[in-house]
Amino acid sequence: MAQVPFSEPPWLMGLPSPIYNNSHRKWQAAIRPLIQKLLHDRAVEWDVGETVPEHVFGEFAAANLLPAALPAPLPVEWLKRLGIHELPGGLKVEDFDSLHSAIFGDEMTRSGLAGPGGSITTGMAFGVPPIIKFGSKAVQERFLPELLTGKRRACIAITEPDAGSDVAGVTTTAFKSDCGKYYIVNGTKKWITNGIWSDYATMAVRTGDPGSGPFGLSLLVVPLKGHPGVSMRRLKVGGQVSAGTTYIELDDVRVPVENLLGEEGHGMLYIMTNFNHERMAIAVGATRQARVALSSAFAYVMKREAFGKPLIQQAVVRHRLAKAGALLESQSAWVEQFAYQMTKLPRNKADKELGGLTALLKAHSGMVLKECAEVAVLLFGGNGFTKSGQGMIVEMIYREVPGIRIPGGSEDVMLDLAVRQLVKLYQSKTEALTAGPGAKI
């Protein structure tokens, strides 16, 4: 059966690609029907109901799909120790790369909605990696066995009512008790995805003086569900309603000092490295959402008639599709390029070379989604403004646009950050060239 234009990235439309190999194609072919069965068959229904049933998370864990939410390379030693040697399709955990990761993110959003997939993977994708990268051996032994196998859940908790993209403005405090065995945590966290279901939060806290800015931040694994002093409630948001957006209050919460990740005062550095994976994941998902919106509109205008002929025969309709399609395919190619570059660069070099550009990629993905979703709503007409029927999915996607443009670093902040990081990288390379051979970049 012929595929609707823009419904799939070119490499899945039968066109040649220099980026994907047989391993990537086998992975995509294996996980698509599995994710369709576990999630997408009822994704719209669950999103309308605002909650994905708890058993779905367990089914993803049982299928060994949860580790695919982690950044590549995977924690191979840990996974094998826990009995996870392969992912679906026979993909060995040591062979999982950033292209496999991008394919997984794309497939998880193929319903067109970010909420259902995000309800399963967000905590694993962003809450667990800092424990893997910065946790002591004792911390890892305590938390990773249950988190990596899905027996327990974690989230990332950075944002506060008065500190969003301005991470240095975090005010939640963590000061040591008189006995020195605990951090006493006080404060609030807001807009925390998956928080309501999480046993732990990888949390940004201020261990330094109030005026210490980014140098006073640390990362702490904070117990949540059922822990004394912790109260949580779900927030009603405009889109991604099934992802469990949560408001967390912390009142003299006692956390063992052993739950500190890395060193005190280094939290800002740890958070920034974690953001790169988050922003890449957002860009991948937003690109697939844009595909669903635009291809749905394309299919609609080929059958919908107005003024005695199909809408596709109207020049203005074709013009809208063309402009949005050009943006979509450019964004799609950029995402693929990023994922490919990450397979070729060591992780620390990728973080440095691609950090600013990742912020730009994330910001641009929101702009492209906005254009494609808006075009889809306009071409669906009244059906695109109705919460049921033919245009239901594009109406839902359109409501999710702010959820791409704001979380993970708001759009304006990302645009500024991208240029500042590029300038900083340029200047450091220029200084190294001036210093002569052997200088570090």
C-alpha positions in Angstrom: 0.0 0.0 0.0 1.3 3.4 -0.9 2.3 5.6 2.0 0.9 9.1 2.5 3.5 11.8 1.8 5.4 13.0 4.8 4.0 10.1 6.9 7.5 8.5 7.4 11.1 9.6 7.3 12.6 9.0 3.9 14.6 5.9 5.0 11.2 4.2 5.9 9.7 5.3 2.6 12.0 3.0 0.7 14.6 5.6 -0.1 18.3 5.0 0.3 20.1 6.3 3.4 23.9 6.4 4.2 23.1 6.6 7.9 21.1 3.5 8.9 22.6 0.0 8.7 21.0 -3.4 8.9 21.0 -3.3 12.7 19.0 -0.1 12.8 16.5 -1.5 10.2 16.1 -4.7 12.2 15.6 -2.8 15.4 12.9 -0.6 13.9 11.1 -3.5 12.4 11.1 -5.4 15.7 9.9 -2.6 18.0 7.2 -1.1 15.8 4.6 -3.9 16.2 5.6 -4.4 19.8 5.1 -0.7 20.8 1.9 -0.6 18.7 0.5 -3.4 20.7 1.7 -2.3 24.1 0.9 1.4 23.7 -0.4 2.9 20.5 -3.5 0.8 20.0 -5.0 2.6 23.0 -2.8 5.7 23.3 -5.5 8.2 22.3 -8.0 6.5 24.6 -5.6 6.6 27.5 -4.5 10.2 26.8 -8.2 11.3 26.8 -8.5 9.5 30.1 -5.3 11.3 31.3 -3.6 8.2 32.6 -1.8 5.2 31.0 -2.6 2.1 33.2 0.2 1.1 35.5 0.5 -2.4 34.0 1.8 -0.9 30.7 5.1 0.2 32.4 5.5 -3.4 33.7 4.9 -4.7 30.2 7.6 -2.5 28.8 10.0 -3.6 31.5 9.1 -7.3 30.7 9.8 -6.7 27.0 13.3 -5.2 27.8 12.2 -2.0 26.2 12.8 0.4 29.1 16.7 0.5 28.7 16.2 1.9 25.2 15.1 5.2 26.9 18.6 5.6 28.3 21.3 7.5 26.3 23.8 5.5 24.3 26.0 3.8 25.1 24.0 1.8 27.6 25.3 0.7 31.0 26.2 -2.7 29.6 27.9 -4.1 32.6 24.9 -3.3 34.8 22.3 -4.6 32.3 24.1 -7.9 31.8 24.5 -8.3 35.5 20.7 -8.0 35.8 20.1 -10.5 33.1 19.4 -8.1 30.2 21.7 -9.1 27.4 19.5 -8.2 24.5 16.8 -5.8 23.5 13.9 -6.8 21.2 14.9 -8.0 17.8 18.1 -9.6 19.2 19.9 -6.3 19.6 22.8 -6.8 21.9 23.0 -4.1 24.6 26.6 -3.4 23.7 25.6 -2.6 20.1 22.9 0.0 21.0 23.9 3.4 19.7 22.4 6.9 19.3 20.6 5.9 16.1 18.9 3.0 17.8 17.9 5.5 20.6 16.5 8.0 18.0 14.5 5.2 16.3 13.1 4.2 19.7 12.0 7.8 20.5 10.5 8.1 17.0 8.5 4.9 17.4 7.3 5.8 20.9 5.7 9.0 19.6 4.1 7.4 16.4 0.6 7.9 17.8 1.2 11.6 17.4 1.0 12.2 21.2 3.9 12.8 23.6 2.0 12.0 26.8 1.5 8.2 26.5 5.1 7.4 25.6 6.4 10.0 28.0 4.4 8.4 30.9 6.5 5.3 30.3 10.0 6.5 29.5 10.6 10.1 30.8 11.7 9.0 34.3 14.0 6.3 32.9 15.4 8.6 30.2 16.3 11.6 32.5 16.1 10.5 36.1 18.2 7.4 36.0 21.2 8.5 33.8 22.7 10.8 36.5 22.8 7.9 38.9 24.6 5.8 36.3 27.1 8.6 35.4 27.7 10.3 38.8 26.6 8.0 41.5 29.1 6.2 43.8 29.4 2.5 43.6 27.3 2.2 46.8 24.6 4.5 45.4 24.4 2.5 42.2 24.2 -0.8 44.1 21.3 0.6 46.1 19.2 2.0 43.3 20.1 0.7 39.8 19.0 -3.0 40.1 15.4 -2.0 40.7 15.4 1.1 38.5 16.9 -0.6 35.4 14.5 -3.6 35.6 11.4 -1.4 36.2 10.7 -2.6 39.7 11.0 1.0 40.9 10.6 4.3 39.1 12.5 7.5 39.2 12.0 11.0 37.8 14.2 14.1 37.3 13.2 17.0 39.5 14.9 20.3 38.6 12.1 22.8 37.9 10.5 24.9 40.6 7.7 27.5 40.7 10.3 30.3 40.3 13.1 28.4 38.6 12.5 26.8 35.2 15.0 27.3 32.4 17.0 29.4 34.9 18.4 26.3 36.7 20.8 28.5 38.8 17.7 29.9 40.5 16.8 26.7 42.3 15.9 27.4 45.9 15.1 24.0 47.3 17.6 23.6 50.2 19.4 20.5 51.5 21.4 21.1 54.6 23.1 18.4 56.8 21.5 17.4 60.1 23.4 18.0 63.3 24.3 14.3 63.4 25.7 14.6 59.8 23.9 11.5 58.6 21.1 13.2 56.6 20.4 16.1 54.3 17.2 17.9 55.4 15.4 18.9 52.2 12.9 21.8 52.1 11.2 23.3 49.0 8.9 22.7 46.1 9.3 21.2 42.6 6.8 21.8 39.9 6.0 20.4 36.4 7.8 17.1 37.3 6.9 14.6 34.6 6.2 11.1 36.0 6.7 12.4 39.6 3.4 11.1 40.9 4.4 7.5 40.1 8.1 7.8 41.1 9.7 6.1 44.1 12.7 8.5 43.8 13.7 11.8 42.3 17.1 12.8 41.0 16.7 16.3 42.4 18.5 19.6 42.1 19.0 21.0 45.6 20.9 24.0 47.0 23.6 22.8 49.4 25.5 26.1 49.3 24.6 29.6 50.5 21.5 31.3 49.1 23.6 33.6 46.9 25.9 30.9 45.6 24.1 30.6 42.3 25.1 27.7 40.1 28.1 26.8 42.3 25.8 26.0 45.2 23.8 23.3 43.5 24.0 19.5 44.0 22.2 16.4 42.9 20.5 14.2 45.4 18.5 11.0 45.1 15.4 11.9 47.1 12.8 9.3 48.2 9.2 10.3 47.1 6.3 7.9 47.3 5.2 7.3 50.9 8.3 9.1 52.4 7.8 11.3 55.4 7.6 15.0 54.6 6.9 14.4 50.9 3.5 15.4 49.4 2.6 15.1 45.7 -0.3 16.1 43.5 -0.9 15.9 39.8 -1.1 19.1 37.8 -3.7 19.8 35.1 -1.8 20.8 32.0 -2.8 21.7 28.4 -1.1 18.8 26.6 0.8 15.6 27.4 -1.9 15.1 30.0 -1.2 11.4 30.5 2.5 11.9 31.4 1.8 12.5 35.1 3.0 16.1 35.6 3.4 16.6 39.3 3.8 19.3 42.0 6.1 18.1 44.9 6.3 19.7 48.3 9.2 18.8 50.6 9.0 19.6 54.3 12.0 18.6 56.4 12.6 15.5 54.3 15.4 13.4 55.7 17.7 12.0 52.9 20.8 9.9 53.7 24.0 11.8 52.9 25.0 8.7 50.9 22.4 9.7 48.3 24.5 12.6 47.1 25.5 12.1 43.4 29.1 13.1 42.7 30.3 16.0 44.7 28.6 18.9 46.5 28.4 22.0 44.4 28.9 20.2 41.1 25.2 19.8 40.4 25.0 22.4 37.7 27.6 20.6 35.6 25.8 17.3 36.0 22.5 18.8 35.1 23.8 20.4 31.9 25.3 17.2 30.6 21.9 15.5 31.3 20.1 18.1 29.4 21.7 17.1 26.1 20.0 13.7 26.0 16.7 15.3 27.1 16.8 17.9 24.4 17.7 15.4 21.7 14.8 13.2 22.9 12.4 16.1 22.8 13.5 17.0 19.2 13.1 13.4 18.0 9.5 13.1 19.5 8.5 16.6 18.2 9.6 15.7 14.7 7.4 12.5 14.7 4.5 14.5 16.0 4.9 17.0 13.2 4.9 14.1 10.8 1.6 12.7 12.2 0.0 16.1 12.0 1.1 17.0 8.5 0.5 13.6 6.9 -3.0 13.4 8.6 -3.8 16.7 6.9 -2.3 15.5 3.6 -4.6 12.5 3.6 -7.6 14.6 4.6 -7.3 17.2 1.8 -7.0 14.5 -0.8 -10.5 13.2 0.0 -12.2 16.3 1.4 -14.1 18.3 -1.2 -14.9 22.0 -1.2 -16.2 24.2 -4.0 -16.8 21.1 -6.1 -13.3 19.6 -6.0 -10.9 18.0 -3.6 -9.0 20.5 -1.4 -5.7 19.2 -2.8 -6.6 20.9 -6.1 -6.5 24.3 -4.4 -3.1 26.0 -4.9 -3.2 27.6 -1.5 -3.6 24.2 0.1 -0.6 22.7 -1.8 1.4 25.8 -0.9 0.7 25.3 2.9 1.7 21.6 2.6 4.8 22.4 0.7 6.1 25.0 3.2 5.4 22.8 6.2 6.8 19.7 4.5 10.1 21.5 3.6 10.5 22.5 7.3 9.7 19.0 8.4 12.1 17.1 6.2 14.9 19.6 7.0 14.3 19.0 10.7 14.1 15.3 10.2 17.5 15.3 8.4 19.0 17.4 11.1 17.9 15.0 13.8 19.3 12.1 11.9 22.6 13.9 11.4 22.8 14.6 15.1 22.2 11.0 16.0 24.8 9.8 13.5 27.4 12.3 14.8 26.8 11.0 18.3 27.6 7.4 17.1 31.0 8.7 15.9 32.1 11.0 18.8 33.1 10.0 22.3 30.5 11.0 24.8 32.5 13.8 26.4 33.4 15.3 23.0 29.8 15.1 21.8 28.6 16.9 24.9 31.1 19.7 24.2 30.9 20.0 20.4 27.1 19.4 20.1 25.8 21.0 23.4 24.9 24.4 21.9 23.6 22.9 18.7 21.5 20.4 20.7 19.8 23.4 22.3 19.2 24.9 18.8 17.9 21.6 17.5 15.4 21.3 20.4 14.2 24.9 19.9 13.8 24.4 16.1 11.8 21.2 16.6 9.2 23.2 18.5 9.0 25.8 15.7 8.6 23.1 13.1 5.9 21.3 15.2 4.1 24.5 15.6 4.0 25.2 11.8 3.0 21.6 10.9 0.3 21.4 13.7 -1.1 24.8 12.7 -1.2 23.9 9.0 -3.0 20.7 9.9 -5.6 22.4 12.0 -6.3 25.0 9.3 -6.6 22.4 6.6 -8.9 20.3 8.7 -11.1 23.4 9.2 -13.8 22.9 11.8 -12.8 19.2 12.2 -9.4 20.4 13.3 -10.9 22.4 16.2 -13.1 19.5 17.4 -12.1 17.1 20.2 -13.5 14.1 18.4 -14.0 12.8 14.9 -11.7 13.1 11.9 -9.5 15.9 13.1 -9.2 14.8 16.7 -5.6 13.8 16.6 -4.4 17.2 15.1 -6.4 19.1 17.7 -4.6 17.0 20.4 -1.2 17.6 18.8 -1.8 21.3 18.5 -2.5 21.5 22.2 0.9 19.8 22.9 3.0 22.4 21.0 3.7 24.5 24.1 4.8 21.3 25.9 7.6 21.0 23.4 8.6 24.7 23.2 8.8 25.2 27.0 10.1 22.1 28.9 13.7 21.1 28.6 14.7 24.7 28.3 12.2 27.3 26.9 12.6 28.3 23.3 14.0 31.8 23.7 16.5 30.5 26.3 17.6 27.7 24.0 18.2 30.1 21.1 20.4 32.4 23.2 22.2 29.4 24.8 23.0 27.9 21.5 24.8 31.0 20.2 26.6 31.6 23.5 27.8 28.0 23.5 29.0 28.3 19.9 30.9 31.5 20.6 32.5 29.9 23.7 33.6 26.9 21.7 34.9 29.1 18.9 36.9 31.2 21.3 38.4 28.2 23.1 39.5 26.6 19.8 41.0 30.0 18.7 42.9 30.3 21.9 44.2 26.7 21.5 45.4 27.4 18.0 47.2 30.6 19.2 48.8 28.7 22.1 50.3 26.3 19.6 50.6 22.5 19.2 49.7 20.3 22.2 47.3 22.9 23.8 44.0 21.4 25.0 40.8 22.5 23.3 
